[in-house]
Amino acid sequence: MSHLFEPLALRSINLPNRIAVSPMCQYSSVDGFANDWHLVHYGSRAAGGAGLVITEATAVIPQGRISPQDLGIWDDRHVDFLARIVHFIKQRGSVAGIQLAHAGRKASSPPPWENRSVTLTGAEGGWPISAPSAIPFDNCSVIPTALSGAGIEEIVTAFVQAARRALLAGFQIVEIHAAHGYLLHQFLSPLSNQRTDQYGGSFENRTRLLREIVTAVRGEWPDNLPLFVRISATDWVEGGWDIDQSIELVRQLLPLGVDLIDCSSGGSMPQARIPLGAGYQTHFAEQIRRETGMKCGAVGLITAPAQADHIIRSGQADLVLLAREMLRDPYWPLHAARELGHLTPWPAQYVRAAPAHTPAYLPSK
């Protein structure tokens, strides 16, 4: 029976444990470039014992950023500092992953600490936004421009080029972001996609762009390296994207070379009522895993070591992805190991700070 500190094999990559740092936007870039903040942020989580560290949503084109401060990978010049971050993550024994993203109609927004949900104007550093259909996210957003066929082709190409740069930077896992109301989720949901061409209407058409991007990225991404897709399993709104459609989508993604589905939910519709609670999304991962045979990751208010270990031991998911809890405690995996009685090494530099007579805190010989 698997447990939280058992390795997970994904193609040629072996995660040292089942704990992943979930992608969390830092809103700390200038022109998409990573910097010292990102090195310390991601590096400290790797030093803290996470088996997999995934970068925040990293924009494949400038117009695909959520905010002007988002991380980017649309320019070859972005590679050098990302490679420095990857090198440190690997040095600490963790695996480096990157999430590739396009925000669609939720782009050109201020960072969340500005506490306003509006689309930025050009004078504020914003830009024109695009989406599957000319439907704004909410009453505070501008109406996006519906993407043309040529615009869609350019986005597919941008994802492929971003995957190429990710490989140059040394990343070992790529995750395609198709959740949380961003562009690819906007195409999936009938509430945000009202197109009448081959990318709208039927389930087959609404899922077409994601399948095209997965196929194209898989063609660029080496066969020996894993490919993840993050989805929102449901919109939590009647008539929207739901778990049944998610299951069918995953069945189609499996033969395209996807190795794991990162199961989140919501983000597409502002009026959604989401029943927040401990592990409130875990059952989506469990159901998709059971009905498709796809490896799945669980995310959402996973905070306690025993809770995370139970998710793995009971077969609800193959991986747990922690977000806010990792912001609060970069060394959560090391603390979890001690609580669960698993011997795992702390960085040698920190051993003097370990509680006395606590073998789980001591480095292995």
Secondary structure as UniProt FT lines:
FT   TURN            4..5
FT   STRAND          8..10
FT   TURN            11..12
FT   STRAND          13..15
FT   STRAND          19..21
FT   TURN            31..32
FT   HELIX           36..47
FT   TURN            48..49
FT   STRAND          52..59
FT   HELIX           62..64
FT   TURN            68..69
FT   HELIX           76..78
FT   HELIX           79..91
FT   TURN            92..93
FT   STRAND          95..101
FT   HELIX           104..106
FT   HELIX           112..114
FT   HELIX           122..124
FT   STRAND          130..131
FT   TURN            139..140
FT   STRAND          145..146
FT   HELIX           149..169
FT   STRAND          173..178
FT   TURN            180..181
FT   HELIX           183..188
FT   TURN            190..192
FT   TURN            198..199
FT   HELIX           203..206
FT   HELIX           208..220
FT   TURN            223..224
FT   STRAND          227..232
FT   TURN            238..239
FT   HELIX           243..253
FT   HELIX           254..256
FT   STRAND          260..264
FT   TURN            270..271
FT   TURN            278..281
FT   HELIX           282..292
FT   STRAND          295..299
FT   HELIX           305..313
FT   TURN            314..315
FT   STRAND          319..322
FT   HELIX           324..328
FT   TURN            330..331
FT   HELIX           332..340
FT   HELIX           348..353
FT   TURN            356..357
FT   HELIX           359..361
//
